[in-house]
Amino acid sequence: MAVYASSEFSLVFSALDRGGDGKLSAPELRLCMKVALGEDVSAEEADHLVASPDADGNGLLSQEELLGLALAGTAAPEEEGGEQRRVLREAFGMYAIESEGCITPVSLKRMLGSHGSHQDVDECRAMICRFDLDGDGVLTFEEFKIIMDS
């Protein structure tokens, strides 16, 4: 199971690493939090988030450093599990086409565009493909949840 989670995290990291350099900058982290979680993080907060786990002090997060940051927030009490699922459902709902109950390339394009990241449908299709576990071309809530839990 740990290997599966590790490979899923690698996929998530690759999707977030818009520069393709194997490192996440504070602006990439801000965009990620805005698009994936609906969190509007200030540049100062993003700088702080990057600085705290940045072991080598280069101002960028490696995959390992981001994993450390992600795991630091996973020690929530069990009773918050319902709240976490509700928040994930809300985030999923921002991207999903309501009548279909899934995230499609078109709905992803629409949501990314509303947050200032303009991708064409083919780019969105490729992003979905990275996480589409059953190969149907769309993301279900369970696939989305796996991405967010990675």
C-alpha positions, 0 to 999 in steps of 0.5 A: 500500500505504501508503494501505491501511495508513493506512486500516487504522490509522485503523480500529484507532484508531477501535476503540480510541478508546472515548470517540470524542474522537479521542484515546487516554487511558492507561486506553484504551491499557491496555484495548487492550493487555489485550484485543488482546495479553493484556498486563497493563500497569500504570497507570504503564506506560500513563502512560509509554507515552502520555507518550513520544510525546505531542508536545503534552503533553496526556496523550492520544495522537492518531492520529499520536502512536499511529502513532509509538509503534506504528512505534517497535516495528516495527524487530525483526530478521527472525529474530523474524518467526516468534516474532511470528507465534506471539504473534499466533496465541496472541492470536488463539486467545484470541478465536477459537472453536476449532472455527471458527478465527475470531473471532465476535461471541459469542467477542469478547463473551466475551473482552472480558467476561473483561477487564471490558469488557462489550459486547453482541453487537450492539456486538461485531458492529459492532467486527468489521464495522470490520475484516471485510475479506471481509464474512463477519461474522467475523475470520480470523487474516489479518484479525486479523494485518492489524489488529495489524500496522497 
